[in-house]
């Protein structure tokens, strides 16, 4: 499969793009070479901001404990990708939804399965629409 880079406008294979969890095809909008080039250019043009980023990163415990946290992060990503029961219940009972006052123990298996099928359908239709618009 291929995709058009938003920066250089070239059509490239999907393995030429970094991963991006926020997109339907799970790939970034700019190719790897453009992303790296733009990042280097930004760092060169903004040395104070770049240095501040490095300092914040050093002070952030997440970066220090990243190796310890990666198994947990990967498990969460797998739950989202596989639409596990735990993830579905979390979506149903999350703040700002109609089910935020529902006790997670009271949610039936049928409701979880209906929600899972709805999400699969939305993902499929979203991915299909995204692919059609890029061709």
RODO-2510 file (C-alpha; in nm, 4 decimals, decimal comma):
residues 135
     n   res          X          Y          Z
     1     x     0,0000     0,0000     0,0000
     2     x     0,1102     0,3555    -0,0597
     3     x     0,0468     0,7005     0,0804
     4     x     0,1227     1,0578    -0,0301
     5     x     0,3541     1,2615     0,1933
     6     x     0,1972     1,5901     0,3025
     7     x     0,5311     1,7683     0,2785
     8     x     0,7124     1,6458    -0,0333
     9     x     0,3925     1,5269    -0,2100
    10     x     0,5631     1,2030    -0,3206
    11     x     0,3817     0,8712    -0,3154
    12     x     0,5707     0,6288    -0,0921
    13     x     0,5207     0,2860     0,0635
    14     x     0,3691     0,2770     0,4145
    15     x     0,6961     0,1565     0,5652
    16     x     0,8419     0,4977     0,4707
    17     x     0,6244     0,6609     0,7419
    18     x     0,6560     0,6647     1,1200
    19     x     0,3782     0,5114     1,3292
    20     x     0,1039     0,7434     1,4475
    21     x    -0,1690     0,6138     1,6759
    22     x    -0,3987     0,9085     1,6018
    23     x    -0,4580     0,8261     1,2373
    24     x    -0,6765     0,5652     1,0699
    25     x    -0,3911     0,4017     0,8820
    26     x    -0,1653     0,4238     1,1913
    27     x     0,0968     0,6177     0,9915
    28     x     0,2135     0,9798     1,0135
    29     x     0,1234     1,2335     0,7460
    30     x     0,4839     1,3129     0,6527
    31     x     0,7372     1,0530     0,5386
    32     x     1,0337     0,9643     0,7607
    33     x     1,2858     1,1591     0,5568
    34     x     1,0752     1,4777     0,5598
    35     x     1,0027     1,4405     0,9320
    36     x     1,3710     1,4015     1,0168
    37     x     1,4714     1,6894     0,7900
    38     x     1,2053     1,9228     0,9342
    39     x     1,2972     1,8281     1,2931
    40     x     1,6683     1,8929     1,2327
    41     x     1,5849     2,2249     1,0708
    42     x     1,3631     2,3242     1,3645
    43     x     1,6335     2,2282     1,6180
    44     x     1,8890     2,4328     1,4240
    45     x     1,6592     2,7387     1,4028
    46     x     1,5339     2,7137     1,7648
    47     x     1,8319     2,6157     1,9823
    48     x     1,6857     2,7676     2,3019
    49     x     1,3551     2,5851     2,2655
    50     x     1,5336     2,2616     2,1759
    51     x     1,7562     2,2888     2,4841
    52     x     1,4498     2,3584     2,7008
    53     x     1,2847     2,0441     2,5605
    54     x     1,5907     1,8393     2,6501
    55     x     1,5923     1,9778     3,0042
    56     x     1,2214     1,9033     3,0530
    57     x     1,2777     1,5520     2,9246
    58     x     1,5639     1,4936     3,1673
    59     x     1,3457     1,6120     3,4566
    60     x     1,0437     1,4036     3,3551
    61     x     1,0297     1,0729     3,5441
    62     x     0,8467     0,9082     3,2543
    63     x     1,1588     0,9231     3,0393
    64     x     1,3720     0,7909     3,3242
    65     x     1,1348     0,4987     3,3802
    66     x     1,0456     0,4444     3,0163
    67     x     1,1994     0,0981     3,0030
    68     x     0,9924    -0,0032     3,3058
    69     x     0,6747     0,1486     3,1651
    70     x     0,6956     0,0088     2,8120
    71     x     0,5326    -0,3279     2,8957
    72     x     0,2358    -0,1419     3,0488
    73     x     0,2112     0,0936     2,7505
    74     x     0,2271    -0,1942     2,5033
    75     x    -0,0459    -0,3779     2,6942
    76     x    -0,2693    -0,0681     2,6824
    77     x    -0,2106    -0,0327     2,3080
    78     x    -0,2974    -0,4004     2,2581
    79     x    -0,6212    -0,3532     2,4579
    80     x    -0,7202    -0,0621     2,2346
    81     x    -0,6271    -0,2442     1,9146
    82     x    -0,7994    -0,5693     2,0129
    83     x    -1,0994    -0,3909     2,1689
    84     x    -1,0754    -0,5865     2,4936
    85     x    -1,3702    -0,6001     2,7350
    86     x    -1,1815    -0,3811     2,9816
    87     x    -1,1257    -0,1141     2,7153
    88     x    -1,4913    -0,1243     2,6022
    89     x    -1,6139    -0,0874     2,9619
    90     x    -1,3750     0,2045     3,0072
    91     x    -1,5233     0,3731     2,6969
    92     x    -1,8826     0,3145     2,8080
    93     x    -1,8279     0,4517     3,1599
    94     x    -1,5896     0,7376     3,0753
    95     x    -1,6682     1,0942     3,1803
    96     x    -1,8813     1,2933     2,9419
    97     x    -2,0669     0,9900     2,8078
    98     x    -2,4214     0,8802     2,8767
    99     x    -2,2888     0,5851     3,0775
   100     x    -2,0587     0,7750     3,3131
   101     x    -2,2822     0,6933     3,6128
   102     x    -2,3128     0,3229     3,5297
   103     x    -2,1349     0,0756     3,7541
   104     x    -1,8917    -0,1294     3,5400
   105     x    -2,0175    -0,4476     3,7097
   106     x    -2,3698    -0,3826     3,5762
   107     x    -2,2684    -0,3768     3,2089
   108     x    -2,3923    -0,6862     3,0261
   109     x    -2,1873    -0,8944     2,7867
   110     x    -2,4380    -0,8130     2,5108
   111     x    -2,3802    -0,4386     2,5537
   112     x    -2,0029    -0,4876     2,5466
   113     x    -2,0273    -0,6965     2,2296
   114     x    -2,2619    -0,4442     2,0635
   115     x    -2,0191    -0,1624     2,1476
   116     x    -1,7254    -0,3669     2,0151
   117     x    -1,9048    -0,4359     1,6839
   118     x    -1,9973    -0,0679     1,6527
   119     x    -1,6334     0,0355     1,7014
   120     x    -1,5101    -0,2265     1,4522
   121     x    -1,7598    -0,0981     1,1968
   122     x    -1,6553     0,2639     1,2536
   123     x    -1,2876     0,1712     1,2215
   124     x    -1,3507    -0,0226     0,9035
   125     x    -1,5593     0,2533     0,7449
   126     x    -1,3148     0,5214     0,8588
   127     x    -1,0179     0,3332     0,7203
   128     x    -1,1991     0,2634     0,3948
   129     x    -1,2977     0,6286     0,3529
   130     x    -0,9420     0,7397     0,4339
   131     x    -0,7908     0,5010     0,1792
   132     x    -1,0376     0,6036    -0,0931
   133     x    -0,9608     0,9725    -0,0404
   134     x    -0,5848     0,9157    -0,0667
   135     x    -0,6075     0,7417    -0,4058
***
